[in-house]
């Protein structure tokens, strides 16, 4: 990992100290060695794979999403469509509907290079969730993703599950792409209880939610904290990010704390989260089928607290 001079980066309007930021370590040199990939995943909690996907295929997926946003009159069409310039006052964040029944996005994520990689990495046939998390982040200090681990959202199936974060467009630093907290996947001393949490559980015996820190996470939407600066001070390490290009993929484990930075531009920041596991292991039922139930009333489970 080489030293990087970062531009001014912000999280929810607060500037991040350059000394506490770092650049992701690339793993493309390990692509022909699945054992080395698994060892790197255990060490870092992530694999940063620039150029894993075909740039033209990513470009086609980007176009399909921008076409939908244009139809919804979200984009400033006095500017080139592919620039993704938003109309003034448009605020966007989580838009999985832009990936629903979108064959171009589905082909990119669930065929070809992506699936070949996971077959290779896992050492046996891989499968994926049917639900695709798509984020269309507008600019401003109110759309940065707060620090969380994915396990709290999808822990009812296979325990070895991976997220692939795929930018649908070049995402330079000032657009505020994904950041991961260095070494956080090993910090059971801080995160262990949180990793056991399920965002769709609730108390059935009348215990007040604020009597246990565990239940306070339901109030954050499943985030471990909303304070990216404070949690880094608590846990140490650096927030790692990159100057992302179309074709890059960042793959990480369920226990890695991650979030995003502020988008400082007037362009929409497009990315997807998709999930992969061994086909031989059970799938979390919330995220599979033609119309996954996802989170909400149908997914809730009551517990004696």
Buried (B, 14 or more C-beta within 10 A) or exposed (E): EEEBEBEEBBBBEBEBEBEBBBBBBBBEEBBEEBEEBBEBBEEBBBBBBBBBBBEEBBBBBBBBBBBBBBEEEBBBEEEEBEBBBBBEEBEBEEBBEBBBEBEBBBBBBBEEBBBEBBBBBBEEEBBBBBBBBBBBBBBBBEBBBBBBBBBBBBBBBBEEBBBBBBBBBBBBBBBBBBBBBBBBBBBEEBBEEBBEBBBBBBBEEEEEBEEEEBBEBBEBEBBBBBBBBEBBEEBEBBBBBBBBBBBBBBBBBBBBBBBBBBBBBBBBBBBBBBBBBBBEBEBBEBBBEEEBBBBEEEBEEEEEB
